[in-house]
Amino acid sequence: MFADNDRISQRQAARQMVLTLLGPFFWLLSGRGAAGGYPELLGILLGGLLLILWIFFLVRLENIYHHLEEFVGNAAGMLIRAVYFSYLIFSGVCLLERMTYLSGTYLLDGISNRWIGLLILLAVFFGMSGKIQQRARMAEALYPWILWSTAVLLLLALGQIHPGAFALAWEQTAEEIRRLGGDIVWKKILKGVSETLQVGLIVSFLPFLLPQVERNKSVVKPLAAGMAKLVLLAAAFSMILFGTLGTKGTAQRQDPVLLLMSGTNLPGGFLERFDVIWMAVLLCALLFSMGSLLFWGELALKRRIAGILLGAVVYLLTFCLPEMYQLQILYENAVRYLYLPVFFGLTVILEIARRMQKKERDSG
């Protein structure tokens, strides 16, 4: 079902959101949830509910974001767009660095990282960051393939779960409570909530997209359903991870999901390097995520050239900064202490302003 007149259907918008977040939720969030045990897993589920609630309010602010300068003034509007754009730069640099590492390690061994990064960005530019109709068709084609592949991986990974692992996780949680008190549970729950909001922060760009989405009915339902799928998949992989590696084993590994993928094979040993298939699926999802960053850069600045500029800046920063590890830490702190509070606070402020404006209009 494809929409006409350079607009997309609500299903297409929801599928784009799912594909954009599937890689980060599967790769990052599930590992963090497994490392924190049951309390952090509960935090992930609660964080998913908050993201759905946030989507509800973002949809209500569509018109304000579409006419941002008219509502807040030119200077404030430019500042807000600049903050959003800086988030995309940060996210793009960290995403490109990790994609380059994965490609070079598993698929393109022996090729310079700079060439791999350039190939990734070229693939994104020509395949996944173009006009909205092009992205919609790409999402329709990739969505069932990537989602079903992820579901198959989840089912095959069930065979790696050790009997008694879940009971051991309960015992570890109880032991922590005895040693550190009940506050440790609440801290882990809040940590899970915070990490879910951080990984899903890209939803704050939805108001920039919504003017190009058909609105014959409420768009909240398909977006909320898509977010629910993402959160449940992340929770399911978290359960599998601490059923195979345990909470401590997961916490000690930088990429526990990659370790899970490497140990997952078809029954009977068919296809010896079956992990390469999972890696290709993950990289395909991450390619769509990168394409979304470049596309939303264009929407945030309302300039076609913004996507090209964003890609060039991301490439230069990725391969010209000597201490990428330090940048990763800086990015995580910036998301936690700057972008998440600012984007969430902006939603609250604009919603209050929207209600005041509506009240004045109704009374006038």
N, C-alpha and C positions, 0 to 999 in steps of 0.2 A: 504494500500500500504506500505509494509515493505521492507526496503533496506537490501541487503545482505552484507557479508564480513565486519561485524562490522561497517557498515556505515548506516546512516539514511537518509531519504528523506528530502527535503526542507520543505514539509508540516509538517513532524514530528518535525523538528527543530523549526518551527514557533509556533506549538501548545505547545511545551515545554516552549517557552518563554512566551506565553500567560498565561499558567497555573501557571508559576512561579510568574508572576506579578499581576495576577487577585486578589488574596487576599489582598496584600498591596494597590493596586489601589482602590479596592472597599471599604476596611475597613478604610484606612487612608486618601487617597487623596481626596475622595469624601467629607468626613467630613470637611477637611480643606478648600476645595473650597466653600462649602456651608457657612462656617463661614465668609468668605471674601466677599460674595455677587457676583454680576455680574463681577466686575473688576478681582477678583481672578479666577473666572470661565473662563474668557477670557485668563488669564495667564496659566491656565491648558491646554487649547487648543493650545496656542502658544508653551508651553513647550513640548507638544506631537509632534508638528512639528519639534522642535529641536531634540528630541529623534530620530525621523525618519531620519533626516539629519545625526545625529551622527552614526546611524546604517550603513548608506551608506559608511561613511569613515572607520568604523570599519571593514566592509567586505573587503575593499581594503587593510587593514593591516593584513589580515589573515596570510600570509606567514611570515611576520616579527615576529608576536607573536609566530608562530609555531617554529621558529628558533631564539628565542630571544637572547640567549647567543652569537650566531654567529654574530648577528647584532650589539649588544651594548656591548659585552664583558661579561665574566663570572661574575665579581663583580656586574656590573650594572644590569645584568639579574637577579641575585639572589636577589638583593635589590628590584627590581620591583615586582618579584613574592612574596616576603615577604610582601610588602605593600598590594598587592591584597589579600593575605591570611589573613592579620590582619583585613581587611575589612570584610571578611567572618566570622571571629571570633566574631567581634562586632555585626554584623547583626544576627548571629546565637543566641547569648546570648539574645538579645532583643526579637527576634522572639520566642524563646523557652519560655521565661518568660511570654509573652502574650498568647501563646497557652496553657500553663499550667494554667494560670488564667481562660481562657475561658472554658477549659475542666472541671476544678474543680468547676466552678460556675454553669455551665449549664448542664453538662453531667455526671460528676463523683464526685458528692458531697460526702464529708466524707473521701475521699482518700487523703493521704499525697501528697503535691505538688512534692516532690522528686520522689515518685513512678510514678506519672503522667508524669513527665518529662522523666523518664527512659522509660516508655512505649511508649511515643511519639518518642523518638530517636530509640528505637528498631523497631517500625513500619516503620520509615523512612529508617533505614539501610536495612531491609529485603524487603521493598516494593517499595521504590522510589528513592534510591540513588545508585543502582547497575550499571551494565554495560549499555552502551549506548543503546543497543537493548532492554534491559529490560525496561529502562525508556521510550523509544519510544513507546513500546506497552502499557505501563501504561498510557502515555499521550493520545494515540489514544482511549483508553477505557474511560478515565475520561473526556476528552474534551467536547464531546456533552452533557454529563450528567450535568457537572458543569455549562457550559455556558447556557444551556437551563434553569436550575434551577435559575440562576441569572436573566435571562430574565423574567421568571415567577414572581420572587420576585419584579422586577421593575414594571411589569404590575399591580400586586396586590397592590403595594404601592401607585399607582396613586390615589386610593380611599381615601387616608389620606390627600391629598392636600387640603388646605383651600382656598376657593374663595378669590381672592384679595391679596393673599400672594405675588405674583410676582410684583404686582403694589406697594405693601408696600416696597418690596426690592428696587425698583427703587427710591421711595421716600427717603428711608434711605441713598442710595448712593448720591442722590442730596443734602440731608441735610449735609452729611459729606463734600461734596465739598464746600458748603456755609460756613461751620465752619472752615475747615482746608485747603481749597484751592484745586486746581486741582492736585497738586502733590500727594495727597493721592491716587488718582486713579492709577497713574503710579507706586507708591510703591506697591499697592496691585496686580497689574498686574505682576510686577517683582517678587513679593512674590509667586504668583501662578506658574510662570515659574520655579523659583528656587525649589519649593517643588515638582513639577512634575519631574524635573531632579534628585532630591534626591531620590524620591521613585523609579524611573526607573533606578537608577545607575547600577543595576546588568547587564544591557545590555552591559556594558563595558567588560564583560567576554565573549562576543560572539566570538571574534577571537580565543579563546582557544578551542571552540567547533567546529568551521567551518571546520577544516581539516577532521572531521569525517562526514561531510555532503556532499551528492551527489551534483555535480556541473555541471549537464548537461545544466543548464540555470541559469540566475542570481538569487541569493538567496535573493536579496534586496526586491523584490516585495512581497513575502509571509511574510517576517519579518516586512516590513512596514505596510502591511495590518493588521497583528496581533496587532501591536502597535496602529494603528488607532482604532481598536475595543476596546482596553483597555481604551484609552483616551475618546472615546465617551461614554462608559459605566460609567466611573468615572464622566463625565460631566452630564450624565442623572441622576445619583444618587445624585449629588450635587443639581441639580434643584429640585428633589423631596424632599431633606432634607430641603432646605430653603423655599419650598412650604408647608411643614408640621410643622417644628419647627421654621422657620424663621432664619435669619442670627444670631441674638443675642442668640436665644435659642440653636442653634447648637454650637455656640462658648462656651456656658456655660456648655456643657456636654463633658465628657471625651471620650465617645464612642457613638456618636449620631447614627451611623449606627446600633448598637446593639439595641438601643431604637426603631428605625424604624422597625427592624426585629421583635421585640417583639409585635408590634402593627399590624403586617400584618397577616391576616388570610384568609382562604377560605370563599367565600360567604356562608351565612347560618350558620356560626359558626362550620362547620365541622372540626374535629381535633382541640380540645381545645388548646393543646400545639404545635401549628403549628410552633412556633418560634424555637423549637428544631431541626426541619428539616433544617431550614436556617442555624442554628449554625453548624450542621453536614456538610453541604455543604461548609461553610466558613472554618471549620477546615480541611476538606479534601483538599481544595485549599492551605491552609497554610502548610499542611503536604508535599505537592508537592514542595512548596517554600523551605521548610527546606531541602528536599531531593536534590534540585538543589544546595543549598549552599554547601552541603557535596560533591556532584558530581563535582562541579566547583573547589572545593578545590583540588581534585585529578588532574583535568586538569591543574590548575594553577601551581602546584608543580611537575606535571608529576610523581606522586607516588601514587600507589593504597592505601598505608597505610595512605596517607594524609587525606582521608575522615574519617577514624576511629580516627585519632589523632584530627581532627577538632571537631568531635562529642564529644570526651572525654573532650577536653578543654572547649567547650561550656557548657557541663553539669556541670563541676566543677565550672566554673565562675558563672553560673546562680544560683546555690544553695549554693555557699560559700561566695558570696559577700553580706554583710548586707544591703547595701543601693542601691537597684536596681533602685530606682527613680533617684538617682544621676547618675547612669550609663546610664539611658535613656537620660538624658540631655547631658551627655558627648558624647554619641553616635550621637545625633542629631547635636551637634556642630562639631564633627569630620567629619561627612558626609558633612556638609555645608561648612566648612572652610578648610578641608584637603583633603578628598577623592574625592569630586567632582572636585575641581580645579586640583588636581594631575592627575586624570584619564583623564579629558578633555584635560589638557595641554599635557599629554603624547601622546594622539591621534594627537594633532596638531604637536608636535615635530617629531613624527615618520612618519607622512604624509609628512612633509617637507623633511625629510631624504629620504623617499621612492622616492619622485619626483627627488631629487638631484641624487640619485643613478641611477634612470632610465635615467636621462638626460646624465650622464656620460657614461652609458652603450650604449646609442644610438649614442653618439658622438664618442665613441671608436670603 
